[in-house]
Amino acid sequence: MAEKLGIFVSSDQYLQHLLGICTAATKAGKEVKVFLTNRGVLLTQDPDFPKLEGQGHVSLCNVNFEAFKLEKPVPVVDEKDFATQMRHAEIIEWCDRYIVL
């Protein structure tokens, strides 16, 4: 059974860290789920954000996304993954390890 890593991102400052962690975890055979909230949803506007493709499952807080007046579509994030904080709670229950950025 693969180890599961949950990553909670509430800051818009750590995209390169997020990319590095996701890439390393995926290469090590870990399952990765990321949840963006608060200012973390602003990472979706960074030109490097699409590099998360294939590095784990990404979802985000739709309330924060709308509060910042951001527009869909977003690379890497499926329509069904514009979610509520309940998704964050599900990731906490799902994972073996949890990181906060």
Helices and strands as residue ranges (DSSP letters): E 4-9, H 15-27, E 31-36, G 38-45, G 49-52, E 57-61, H 62-67, G 79-81, E 82-83, H 85-94, E 97-100
